[in-house]
């Protein structure tokens, strides 16, 4: 086993390939786990709104991230990807050794995924769609080569997103409360060490910080296409309402202390054809 940055790389295998959505907090979980363990890998960025097509083509379900090992797409779920990474590359650990602490860490991983992740995305999408150019810049980058075409298609695109993610006034308000509850959870659970479980960084901390990253937007987040201060007025107001909370500062601290250097090798964007695919398959707006 060859070490990289002091971390064991496991049996000789082809370099893992991570198919990912750059803006996604679920995808950030998988990226961070690979980077934290110093696992050399290649990233393939997929086009936002068309990740389902990529996942299906890889025969890995409907969502990204997808981890490809030895030329075979193995896993299409961030929690399962971390589980497999932990099994193959156990050092440094993300799962606590103590059974009770491990169970609690996995429960918190599930909480932030299921009770915050989808809701945070709904709020972020709703607030920024109020200013279409800001939304597209946040998702694709203002310098995207097809940004002009994306602007023309935005009315159709936004209708698809509102349908796919159930973006309605009542659901958005419910989701805001769930996001606030996630900050409550951090503020309740963080111990004297600053960590959510035990005395060291675990999958619970990684997940909570990753899931909150699209709103907190710590500078260490690897794919900031639009600075949060440049987002829509509605998005800035909601973020500003959270900025002074200890949980917000906790997420910033976890990124500053543990996000570290990327272990990514070379990779590239694999963009499907946006127009024809979106119109022919509206359900392709799935996210991880």
C-alpha positions in Angstrom: 0.0 0.0 0.0 1.5 3.3 -1.1 1.1 6.3 1.3 0.0 9.7 0.0 0.4 12.6 2.4 0.8 10.0 5.2 -2.5 8.2 4.3 -2.7 4.7 3.2 -4.1 4.2 -0.2 -5.3 0.6 0.0 -4.8 -2.2 -2.5 -3.5 -1.3 -5.9 -6.6 -0.2 -7.9 -7.3 2.2 -10.7 -7.7 5.8 -9.5 -11.2 6.3 -8.3 -13.4 8.6 -10.4 -16.0 10.7 -8.7 -18.9 12.0 -10.9 -20.2 15.0 -9.1 -22.3 18.1 -9.2 -20.1 21.0 -8.1 -22.7 23.1 -6.3 -24.3 20.2 -4.5 -23.9 19.8 -0.7 -24.5 16.0 -1.0 -21.7 15.8 -3.5 -19.5 17.9 -1.2 -19.8 15.1 1.4 -18.1 12.6 -1.0 -15.5 15.1 -2.1 -14.6 16.0 1.4 -14.3 12.4 2.5 -11.9 11.6 -0.3 -9.8 14.8 0.4 -9.8 14.2 4.1 -8.3 10.8 3.7 -5.9 12.0 1.0 -7.3 9.5 -1.6 -6.0 10.5 -5.0 -9.0 10.6 -7.4 -10.3 12.1 -10.6 -13.5 14.3 -10.7 -15.9 14.5 -13.5 -18.3 17.4 -13.2 -21.8 16.9 -14.6 -24.1 19.6 -15.9 -26.6 20.9 -13.3 -30.2 19.7 -14.0 -29.0 16.8 -16.0 -27.2 14.7 -13.4 -29.9 12.0 -13.5 -29.0 11.3 -17.1 -25.4 10.8 -16.2 -26.3 8.6 -13.2 -28.5 6.4 -15.4 -25.9 6.2 -18.1 -23.4 5.0 -15.5 -26.1 2.5 -14.2 -25.8 3.9 -10.7 -29.3 4.9 -10.0 -30.7 8.4 -10.5 -28.4 10.7 -8.5 -24.9 11.9 -8.2 -22.3 11.7 -6.7 -21.3 8.4 -8.3 -18.0 6.7 -7.3 -16.5 4.7 -10.1 -13.9 2.1 -9.1 -11.8 0.1 -11.6 -14.0 1.4 -14.5 -17.2 0.3 -12.9 -19.7 2.7 -11.4 -20.2 1.3 -7.9 -22.1 3.7 -5.7 -24.6 6.5 -6.3 -25.3 7.9 -2.9 -23.1 10.1 -0.7 -23.7 8.1 2.5 -22.9 4.8 0.8 -19.8 6.3 -0.8 -18.5 7.4 2.6 -19.2 3.9 3.9 -17.2 2.4 1.1 -14.4 4.9 1.5 -14.2 4.1 5.2 -14.1 0.4 4.5 -11.3 0.7 1.9 -9.3 3.5 3.4 -9.9 3.5 7.2 -7.3 6.1 8.1 -7.9 8.7 9.3 -11.3 7.4 10.5 -14.6 9.2 10.0 -16.5 6.6 12.0 -15.9 6.6 15.7 -14.4 3.4 17.2 -16.8 3.4 20.1 -20.1 1.6 19.1 -22.4 4.1 20.8 -20.5 7.1 19.4 -20.5 5.5 15.9 -24.3 5.0 16.1 -24.8 8.6 17.2 -22.5 9.9 14.4 -24.5 7.9 11.8 -27.8 9.1 13.2 -26.6 12.7 12.8 -25.4 12.0 9.3 -28.9 10.8 8.5 -30.5 13.7 10.2 -28.6 16.4 8.3 -29.1 14.6 5.0 -32.8 13.9 5.4 -34.0 16.7 7.7 -32.0 19.6 6.3 -30.3 18.8 3.0 -33.4 18.7 0.8 -35.0 21.7 2.6 -31.9 23.8 2.4 -31.8 23.2 -1.4 -35.5 24.2 -1.7 -34.9 27.5 0.1 -31.7 28.3 -1.8 -33.4 27.6 -5.2 -36.6 29.5 -4.3 -34.8 32.6 -3.0 -32.4 32.9 -6.0 -34.9 32.1 -8.7 -36.4 35.5 -7.7 -33.5 36.9 -9.7 -32.9 34.5 -12.6 -29.5 35.8 -13.7 -28.2 35.4 -10.1 -29.6 31.8 -9.9 -28.0 30.8 -13.2 -24.6 32.3 -12.1 -24.8 30.5 -8.8 -25.5 27.2 -10.5 -23.4 27.4 -13.7 -21.1 30.4 -13.2 -21.6 33.7 -15.0 -18.9 32.7 -17.5 -20.6 29.5 -18.6 -20.2 29.2 -22.4 -24.0 28.6 -22.8 -25.1 31.2 -20.3 -27.1 33.1 -23.0 -29.0 30.1 -24.0 -29.6 29.2 -20.4 -31.1 32.6 -19.8 -33.5 32.1 -22.7 -34.5 28.7 -21.3 -34.8 29.8 -17.7 -38.6 30.1 -17.6 -39.0 26.5 -18.7 -36.1 25.4 -16.5 -37.5 27.1 -13.4 -40.9 25.5 -13.9 -39.2 22.1 -14.0 -37.3 22.9 -10.8 -40.4 24.1 -9.0 -42.2 21.0 -9.9 -39.3 18.6 -9.2 -38.4 20.1 -5.8 -42.0 21.1 -4.7 -41.1 24.8 -4.5 -44.2 26.5 -3.2 -44.7 29.3 -0.6 -45.9 26.9 2.1 -43.2 24.3 1.5 -40.4 26.9 1.4 -41.5 28.3 4.8 -41.6 24.8 6.2 -38.1 24.3 4.8 -36.8 27.5 6.4 -37.9 26.2 9.8 -36.0 22.9 9.1 -32.9 24.8 8.2 -33.1 26.8 11.4 -33.7 23.5 13.3 -30.5 22.1 11.9 -28.6 25.1 13.3 -30.3 24.4 16.6 -29.1 20.8 16.4 -25.5 21.8 16.0 -25.7 24.3 18.9 -27.2 21.6 21.1 -24.9 18.7 20.1 -21.5 20.3 19.8 -19.4 19.4 22.8 -16.5 21.2 24.6 -14.2 19.9 21.8 -16.4 21.6 19.2 -17.3 18.3 17.6 -20.7 16.8 17.5 -19.7 13.3 18.6 -16.7 12.6 20.9 -13.4 14.4 20.8 -12.5 14.3 17.1 -13.8 15.0 13.6 -16.3 12.4 12.4 -18.8 11.8 9.6 -21.3 13.8 11.7 -19.2 16.9 11.5 -18.4 16.4 7.9 -22.0 15.9 6.9 -23.4 18.8 9.0 -20.9 21.3 7.6 -21.2 20.0 4.0 -25.0 20.2 4.1 -25.0 23.8 5.4 -22.2 24.9 3.1 -24.5 26.3 0.3 -25.8 28.9 2.7 -22.8 29.4 4.9 -20.4 29.3 1.9 -17.1 29.1 3.8 -14.1 30.2 1.6 -12.8 26.6 1.7 -15.8 25.3 -0.3 -14.2 24.3 -3.6 -16.8 25.5 -6.1 -18.0 29.0 -5.3 -19.5 30.2 -8.6 -21.2 33.2 -7.1 -20.2 34.8 -3.8 -23.1 34.8 -1.3 -23.0 38.6 -1.1 -23.7 38.7 -4.8 -26.8 36.4 -4.6 -30.4 37.6 -4.8 -31.6 40.0 -2.1 -34.0 37.4 -0.7 -31.1 34.9 -0.4 -28.9 37.4 1.3 -31.6 38.3 3.8 -32.1 34.7 4.9 -28.3 34.1 5.2 -27.9 37.3 7.1 -30.5 36.1 9.6 -28.3 33.1 10.4 -24.8 34.7 10.3 -24.5 35.5 14.0 -25.6 32.1 15.1 -23.0 29.8 16.8 -24.0 27.0 14.4 -23.1 29.2 11.4 -19.7 30.0 12.9 -19.3 26.3 13.8 -19.7 25.3 10.1 -17.1 27.9 9.1 -14.7 26.5 11.8 -15.1 22.9 10.6 -14.2 24.0 7.1 -11.2 26.1 8.3 -9.9 23.2 10.5 -10.6 20.2 8.3 -11.4 20.9 4.7 -7.7 20.8 3.8 -6.1 20.3 0.4 -7.8 18.6 -2.4 -6.6 15.1 -3.4 -8.2 15.5 -6.8 -6.1 14.6 -9.9 -7.1 15.7 -13.4 -10.7 15.7 -14.5 -13.1 17.4 -16.7 -16.6 18.4 -17.4 -18.8 16.0 -19.2 -21.8 18.1 -20.2 -24.8 16.4 -21.9 -26.8 18.4 -24.4 -28.9 20.7 -22.1 -31.7 21.7 -24.4 -32.9 18.5 -26.0 -32.4 16.4 -22.8 -34.3 18.9 -20.5 -37.2 19.3 -22.9 -37.5 15.6 -23.6 -37.0 14.5 -19.9 -38.1 17.1 -17.4 -37.5 14.6 -14.5 -33.8 15.0 -15.2 -33.8 17.9 -12.8 -33.2 15.4 -10.0 -30.4 16.2 -7.5 -28.4 14.0 -5.3 
